[in-house]
């Protein structure tokens, strides 16, 4: 089977299922596992590099208000690859090419590829999508193994944190303006021994005022900007701390702020969400949990 993956999380899942040799094309953002970077790129972004978080937000809003997409699809290369299966998503217009464009081009490809859209909103739906991909590729045995491992690791976190006092946590997926993490993030926080007074499980991420964030009195703040790795997040933090209202945050005054690699672990609904869970558990309750993952760093 020849597979084109237009979503980084799908690429990760396909490789985790042992289907890497079947993947013939990926997005320009597919950087994990490393083998994926060697495959032809099927997308490109129209947002210039080097912009600040505020400038990125302004550029995104301007294009979406005009009804323009943020990613372009290399239709010629997709046709040349002649895939049997195309994996895409419609969950977030900021994160991928237009699903309408994908379907239109798929109809022009002689192989008439199947198009699957993965649009999970919760941790359970993320795990269910592993099964969907496996079924589409006739490889359900690999899915059983991957899902069993994920379930065991999630259960291990729950067991280690039995009786631990929940910590109030604010998860910020963007900085200017502040975005509160939604989708699966509040669930990860809850399983990791926290409580999220701002995020809504299974709902989209949303903007908030600094006053609202401060009123929630988070004991811990985790900064996980969408699309940023850990070094880029740390670089952006000084600008964050200069924003009006940052000093109102209980967590900031107490020095309980964590920077996270949102791009690799938190924003992508793939297998590494389990590692994200383990990182959160260690950050919230280091007295009970020790994993030693490198995707988060305490910055104050």
C-alpha positions as CSV (number, residue, x, y, z in Angstrom):
1,X,0.0,0.0,0.0
2,X,1.2,3.5,-0.8
3,X,0.2,6.1,1.9
4,X,0.4,9.9,1.8
5,X,0.2,11.5,5.2
6,X,-0.9,15.1,5.4
7,X,-0.8,15.3,9.2
8,X,2.3,15.0,11.4
9,X,0.5,13.0,14.0
10,X,-0.7,10.5,11.4
11,X,2.8,10.1,10.2
12,X,4.0,9.3,13.7
13,X,1.2,6.8,14.1
14,X,1.8,5.1,10.8
15,X,5.5,4.6,11.6
16,X,4.6,3.4,15.1
17,X,2.4,0.8,13.5
18,X,5.3,-0.4,11.4
19,X,4.0,1.1,8.2
20,X,6.9,3.5,7.6
21,X,7.9,1.6,4.4
22,X,4.4,2.2,3.0
23,X,4.5,6.0,3.5
24,X,5.5,7.7,0.2
25,X,4.8,11.4,1.1
26,X,4.4,13.6,4.1
27,X,4.0,17.3,5.2
28,X,6.8,19.8,5.6
29,X,6.2,19.6,9.3
30,X,6.6,15.8,9.6
31,X,9.9,15.6,11.6
32,X,9.3,12.4,13.6
33,X,10.5,9.8,13.4
34,X,13.7,11.0,11.6
35,X,13.1,8.8,8.6
36,X,10.0,10.8,7.8
37,X,12.1,13.8,7.0
38,X,13.6,12.0,4.0
39,X,10.3,11.6,2.2
40,X,8.8,14.0,-0.4
41,X,7.0,17.0,1.1
42,X,3.5,17.5,0.0
43,X,2.7,20.8,1.8
44,X,4.2,24.2,2.4
45,X,3.2,27.1,4.7
46,X,2.4,30.6,3.5
47,X,3.3,32.2,6.8
48,X,6.8,33.8,6.7
49,X,9.5,32.6,9.1
50,X,10.9,34.6,11.9
51,X,7.7,36.2,13.1
52,X,6.9,36.8,16.8
53,X,4.0,35.0,18.4
54,X,1.9,38.2,18.1
55,X,2.8,38.6,14.5
56,X,2.0,35.0,13.7
57,X,-1.4,35.4,15.4
58,X,-2.1,38.5,13.3
59,X,-1.1,36.8,10.1
60,X,-3.2,33.8,10.8
61,X,-6.3,35.9,11.7
62,X,-5.8,38.0,8.6
63,X,-5.7,35.1,6.2
64,X,-8.5,33.1,7.9
65,X,-10.8,36.2,7.9
66,X,-10.2,36.4,4.2
67,X,-11.1,32.8,3.8
68,X,-7.5,31.9,2.7
69,X,-5.7,28.8,3.8
70,X,-2.4,28.7,5.7
71,X,-1.0,25.7,3.9
72,X,-0.6,24.9,0.3
73,X,-0.8,21.4,-1.2
74,X,1.7,20.2,-3.8
75,X,-1.0,18.6,-6.0
76,X,1.4,17.7,-8.8
77,X,3.7,15.7,-6.4
78,X,0.6,14.0,-4.8
79,X,-0.6,12.9,-8.2
80,X,2.8,11.6,-9.1
81,X,3.0,9.5,-6.0
82,X,-0.3,7.9,-6.9
83,X,-1.2,6.8,-3.3
84,X,-3.8,4.2,-2.3
85,X,-4.5,6.0,1.0
86,X,-4.4,9.7,2.0
87,X,-4.6,10.6,5.6
88,X,-5.6,14.2,6.5
89,X,-7.6,16.2,9.0
90,X,-10.3,18.8,9.3
91,X,-10.0,19.5,13.0
92,X,-7.9,22.7,12.7
93,X,-7.6,25.0,9.6
94,X,-4.4,26.3,11.1
95,X,-2.7,22.9,11.2
96,X,-3.1,21.4,7.7
97,X,-4.2,21.8,4.1
98,X,-7.8,22.2,3.2
99,X,-9.6,18.8,3.3
100,X,-11.8,20.0,0.4
101,X,-8.6,20.5,-1.7
102,X,-7.4,17.0,-0.7
103,X,-10.6,15.3,-1.7
104,X,-10.8,17.2,-5.0
105,X,-7.3,16.1,-6.0
106,X,-7.9,12.6,-4.8
107,X,-10.7,12.3,-7.3
108,X,-8.3,13.1,-10.1
109,X,-5.8,10.4,-9.1
110,X,-6.1,7.2,-11.2
111,X,-5.8,4.9,-8.2
112,X,-8.8,6.7,-6.6
113,X,-7.2,6.7,-3.1
114,X,-9.2,6.4,0.0
115,X,-9.2,9.6,2.1
116,X,-9.3,9.3,5.9
117,X,-9.8,12.4,8.0
118,X,-8.5,12.1,11.6
119,X,-10.2,14.7,13.8
120,X,-9.8,13.6,17.5
121,X,-11.0,15.9,20.3
122,X,-10.2,13.7,23.3
123,X,-7.5,11.3,24.4
124,X,-9.9,8.3,23.8
125,X,-10.5,9.5,20.2
126,X,-6.7,9.8,19.6
127,X,-6.3,6.2,20.6
128,X,-9.3,5.2,18.5
129,X,-7.7,6.7,15.5
130,X,-4.8,4.3,15.9
131,X,-7.3,1.5,15.3
132,X,-8.8,3.4,12.4
133,X,-5.5,3.6,10.6
134,X,-4.7,0.0,11.4
135,X,-8.0,-1.1,9.9
136,X,-7.5,1.0,6.8
137,X,-4.1,-0.7,6.2
138,X,-5.1,-4.2,7.3
139,X,-2.6,-4.2,10.2
140,X,-4.8,-4.5,13.4
141,X,-2.3,-6.7,15.2
142,X,0.2,-3.8,15.4
143,X,-2.6,-1.6,16.8
144,X,-3.3,-4.0,19.6
145,X,0.3,-3.9,20.7
146,X,0.6,-0.1,20.5
147,X,-2.7,0.5,22.3
148,X,-2.0,-2.1,25.0
149,X,1.3,-0.3,25.8
150,X,-0.4,3.1,25.9
151,X,-3.1,1.8,28.3
152,X,-0.5,0.2,30.6
153,X,1.5,3.5,30.8
154,X,-1.6,5.5,31.4
155,X,-2.7,3.1,34.2
156,X,0.7,3.3,35.7
157,X,0.5,7.1,36.1
158,X,-3.0,6.8,37.7
159,X,-1.7,4.2,40.1
160,X,1.4,6.2,41.2
161,X,-0.7,9.3,41.8
162,X,-3.5,7.7,43.9
163,X,-4.2,9.9,46.8
164,X,-2.1,12.8,45.5
165,X,-3.5,16.3,46.0
166,X,-4.6,17.7,42.6
167,X,-2.7,20.9,41.5
168,X,-4.5,23.7,39.7
169,X,-2.9,24.0,36.3
170,X,-3.1,26.5,33.4
171,X,-2.0,25.2,30.0
172,X,-1.2,27.9,27.5
173,X,-1.1,26.9,23.9
174,X,-0.3,30.4,22.7
175,X,1.1,33.5,24.2
176,X,-0.1,36.6,22.5
177,X,-3.0,36.4,23.0
178,X,-3.0,33.6,25.6
179,X,-4.8,30.5,24.4
180,X,-6.1,27.9,26.9
181,X,-5.4,24.4,25.8
182,X,-8.5,22.4,25.0
183,X,-9.1,19.0,23.2
184,X,-7.2,16.3,25.1
185,X,-5.0,18.7,27.2
186,X,-7.4,19.0,30.2
187,X,-7.7,15.2,30.3
188,X,-3.9,14.8,30.4
189,X,-3.8,17.3,33.2
190,X,-6.4,15.4,35.2
191,X,-4.8,12.0,34.7
192,X,-1.4,13.6,35.7
193,X,-2.7,14.7,39.1
194,X,-3.9,18.1,38.2
195,X,-7.1,20.0,37.7
196,X,-7.7,22.4,34.9
197,X,-10.0,25.3,35.9
198,X,-9.7,26.9,32.4
199,X,-9.7,24.3,29.7
200,X,-12.7,22.3,28.5
201,X,-12.1,18.6,27.7
202,X,-13.1,17.7,24.2
203,X,-13.6,21.4,23.2
204,X,-11.4,23.6,21.1
205,X,-8.6,25.7,22.5
206,X,-9.8,29.3,23.2
207,X,-8.5,32.7,23.9
208,X,-8.6,34.2,27.4
209,X,-7.7,37.4,29.2
210,X,-4.8,37.5,31.6
211,X,-7.4,38.5,34.2
212,X,-9.3,35.3,33.7
213,X,-6.1,33.2,33.9
214,X,-5.1,35.0,37.1
215,X,-8.6,34.6,38.6
216,X,-8.3,30.8,38.2
217,X,-5.3,31.0,40.6
218,X,-3.2,28.2,38.9
219,X,-0.5,26.8,41.1
220,X,1.4,25.7,37.9
221,X,1.6,27.1,34.4
222,X,2.7,25.0,31.5
223,X,3.6,27.0,28.4
224,X,3.2,24.7,25.3
225,X,2.8,26.9,22.2
226,X,1.4,25.1,19.2
227,X,4.2,24.4,16.7
228,X,7.1,25.5,18.9
229,X,9.8,23.2,20.2
230,X,11.3,23.6,23.6
231,X,14.1,25.9,22.7
232,X,11.8,28.2,20.7
233,X,9.3,28.2,23.7
234,X,12.1,29.3,26.1
235,X,13.2,32.1,23.7
236,X,9.6,33.4,23.6
237,X,9.2,33.4,27.4
238,X,10.8,36.8,28.2
239,X,8.2,38.5,25.9
240,X,5.5,36.5,27.8
241,X,6.6,37.7,31.2
242,X,6.5,41.3,30.0
243,X,2.8,41.1,29.1
244,X,0.4,43.0,31.4
245,X,-1.1,40.6,33.8
246,X,1.7,38.0,33.9
247,X,2.7,39.2,37.3
248,X,-0.8,38.6,38.6
249,X,-0.4,34.8,38.2
250,X,0.2,32.9,41.4
251,X,2.3,30.4,39.6
252,X,4.6,33.0,38.1
253,X,5.1,34.7,41.5
254,X,5.9,31.3,43.1
255,X,8.3,30.2,40.3
256,X,6.2,27.3,39.1
257,X,6.3,27.8,35.4
258,X,7.2,25.1,32.9
259,X,8.1,25.4,29.3
260,X,7.2,22.4,27.1
261,X,7.9,21.1,23.6
262,X,4.3,21.6,22.4
263,X,5.1,20.8,18.8
264,X,6.4,17.3,19.5
265,X,4.4,16.1,22.5
266,X,1.3,18.1,23.3
267,X,-0.2,19.6,20.2
268,X,0.0,16.5,18.0
269,X,-2.7,13.8,18.7
270,X,-0.4,10.9,18.3
271,X,1.4,8.2,20.3
272,X,3.7,10.6,22.1
273,X,0.7,12.1,24.0
274,X,1.5,9.3,26.5
275,X,5.0,10.8,27.0
276,X,3.4,14.2,27.4
277,X,1.2,12.7,30.2
278,X,4.2,11.3,32.0
279,X,6.0,14.7,31.8
280,X,3.0,16.5,33.3
281,X,2.8,13.9,36.1
282,X,6.5,14.4,37.0
283,X,6.1,18.2,36.9
284,X,3.0,18.2,39.1
285,X,4.1,15.5,41.5
286,X,7.9,14.9,41.4
287,X,7.7,13.3,44.8
288,X,5.7,10.4,43.4
289,X,6.7,10.2,39.7
290,X,10.1,10.1,38.0
291,X,10.4,9.5,34.3
292,X,13.3,11.8,33.2
293,X,11.7,12.8,29.8
294,X,13.4,15.8,28.2
295,X,10.4,17.6,26.7
296,X,9.7,19.9,29.6
297,X,11.8,22.3,31.6
298,X,11.1,24.4,34.6
299,X,11.9,28.0,33.8
300,X,11.0,29.9,37.0
